[in-house]
């Protein structure tokens, strides 16, 4: 029996009903598990968007014969993918996935703490040093996407430099 389990037993013996401390412990476990699931799902979603971007770029660079086809590639892919998988695969989002891969070419350098929405916001930052700084700070400080958007919008990085 680990220390946490012993604490639950001790707390339940302190309260004749025993139920409130147990309920709080279970709530904590469930909320923690849900948070881990959301983080894992975000990480997989980010990796999938990166992989989609990589595949699109590699297909477009596949040769001269495909270069002419490339202009209509994203709208045609969007039509097929949206039909099969629903929203989230329109031409605009596919273009962002392509830009995501081109902007962050090393998959292992991506931060698992950040969601696809974080990365879409980071794509708006033109200067690579500023983009890297915002990425590091958002991950380290656990910034929400709303806070990251505000920091980018108010040029927080640029103000720190001056």
C-alpha positions in Angstrom: 0.0 0.0 0.0 1.5 3.3 -1.0 1.5 6.5 1.1 -1.4 8.1 -0.7 -3.6 5.0 -0.1 -2.6 5.0 3.6 -3.6 8.7 3.8 -7.0 7.9 2.4 -7.5 5.2 5.0 -6.3 7.5 7.8 -8.6 10.3 6.7 -11.6 7.9 6.4 -11.0 6.6 10.0 -10.9 10.2 11.3 -14.4 10.8 9.9 -17.1 8.3 11.0 -18.9 8.6 7.7 -15.5 8.3 5.8 -17.1 9.5 2.6 -16.1 13.1 2.1 -12.3 12.6 2.1 -12.7 9.6 -0.2 -14.9 11.6 -2.5 -12.3 14.4 -2.7 -9.5 11.9 -3.3 -11.5 10.3 -6.2 -12.4 13.7 -7.6 -8.7 14.6 -7.7 -7.7 11.3 -9.4 -10.5 11.7 -12.0 -9.6 15.4 -12.7 -5.9 14.5 -13.0 -6.6 11.7 -15.4 -8.8 13.8 -17.6 -6.1 16.5 -17.7 -3.6 13.9 -18.8 -5.9 12.6 -21.5 -6.5 16.1 -22.9 -2.7 16.7 -22.9 -2.1 13.4 -24.7 -4.8 14.1 -27.2 -3.4 17.6 -27.9 0.1 16.2 -28.4 -1.2 13.6 -30.9 -3.3 16.3 -32.7 -0.2 18.6 -33.0 1.9 15.7 -34.4 -0.9 14.7 -36.9 -1.1 18.3 -38.2 2.7 18.4 -38.6 2.7 15.0 -40.4 -0.2 16.2 -42.7 1.9 19.3 -43.5 5.0 17.2 -44.2 3.1 14.9 -46.5 1.6 17.9 -48.4 5.0 19.6 -48.8 6.7 16.3 -49.9 3.9 15.7 -52.5 4.2 19.2 -53.9 7.9 18.9 -54.2 7.6 15.5 -55.8 8.5 16.6 -59.4 7.7 18.9 -62.3 4.6 17.0 -63.3 3.0 17.6 -60.0 3.8 21.3 -59.8 0.8 22.3 -62.0 -1.5 20.1 -59.9 -0.3 21.8 -56.7 -2.4 25.0 -57.2 -5.6 23.0 -56.8 -4.2 20.4 -54.4 -5.4 21.9 -51.1 -9.0 22.6 -52.2 -9.3 19.1 -53.6 -7.8 17.5 -50.5 -10.0 19.7 -48.3 -13.1 18.5 -50.1 -12.2 14.8 -49.7 -10.9 15.0 -46.1 -13.8 17.2 -44.9 -16.3 14.8 -46.5 -14.7 11.9 -44.7 -13.5 13.4 -41.4 -15.6 16.5 -40.9 -14.5 20.0 -40.0 -10.9 20.9 -39.4 -9.6 19.9 -42.8 -10.7 22.9 -45.0 -8.2 24.4 -47.4 -7.2 27.1 -45.0 -6.4 24.7 -42.2 -4.5 22.4 -44.6 -2.5 25.5 -45.6 -1.7 26.2 -41.9 -0.6 22.6 -41.5 1.7 23.0 -44.4 3.1 26.2 -43.0 3.4 24.5 -39.6 5.7 21.9 -41.1 7.8 24.5 -43.0 8.1 26.7 -39.9 8.8 23.9 -37.4 10.7 21.3 -39.5 11.9 19.3 -36.6 9.1 17.2 -35.0 11.0 16.5 -31.8 11.5 20.2 -31.2 7.8 20.8 -30.7 6.6 21.4 -27.2 4.1 18.7 -26.0 2.6 21.3 -23.6 1.2 23.3 -26.5 -1.9 22.7 -28.5 -2.6 23.1 -32.2 -4.3 26.4 -31.4 -1.0 27.6 -29.7 0.9 26.7 -32.8 -1.5 28.4 -35.1 -1.0 31.6 -33.1 2.8 31.1 -33.2 2.6 30.9 -37.0 1.6 34.6 -37.0 4.9 35.6 -35.5 7.3 36.4 -38.3 10.6 36.7 -36.5 12.0 33.3 -35.8 13.7 34.4 -32.5 10.4 35.9 -31.2 8.5 32.8 -32.3 10.9 30.6 -30.4 10.7 32.8 -27.3 6.9 32.8 -27.3 6.9 29.1 -27.7 9.3 28.5 -24.8 7.4 31.0 -22.5 4.0 29.6 -23.4 5.2 26.1 -22.5 7.1 27.1 -19.4 4.5 29.4 -18.0 1.5 27.2 -19.1 0.0 30.1 -21.0 -3.5 29.6 -22.3 -4.1 30.3 -26.0 -5.9 33.5 -25.0 -2.9 34.7 -23.0 -0.5 33.8 -25.8 -2.6 35.7 -28.3 -2.6 38.7 -26.0 1.2 38.5 -25.5 1.8 38.3 -29.2 -0.7 41.1 -29.9 0.9 43.5 -27.4 4.4 42.6 -28.8 5.5 41.4 -25.3 8.7 40.0 -26.6 9.6 43.1 -28.5 8.9 45.3 -25.5 11.1 43.1 -23.3 14.0 43.7 -25.8 13.7 47.5 -25.7 
